Amino acid sequence: MSAVELALEKVKKLSESEARELLSWMRHFACHNYVKQKRQGAILKHPIADILIGAFALRFQGLLTRNGREFRRLVPSLTVVES
């Protein structure tokens, strides 16, 4: 049994008030992490489009772009040329 499955089994045994408290804490933690990552510049502006563009560029061994930093972080093996 995986760690996620074990955690789900434990959550199912919680009372309603305990589950609400846990959910509230999880929302706070997720929001805190999002804000922290956004301040650090770790959140991509267009994640789906960047992933698709990066995957397409891998087929052709490179990418010409103006925001090479995001693509280098997303696809480290990609050859990026900034214009």
Steps between C-alpha positions, in 0.01 A plus 500: 500500500640841403540796733208676330273200552602478866428871546158464337414211733589717800295792367195276458514420874490867607190658647332779303650775717849347475465472122394864474795610711738294287351642178534853634867438584562347156346803325716734707814297422421487125431875486819576696709287263341659192574853624857401593564346158343795321725744689803292405395501135454121499145510359477486121271754335376260230582147623304293245614705202862497621495122543357449151746743341790339687395151390465613139838675511667181627401331175694763306800528737450861603287805560531868411320704766503817709437326832768233502522486880157337530573243230843416646337433836219298344708297250867505609621289204353743245731729301361851548609803295374835624432779255 
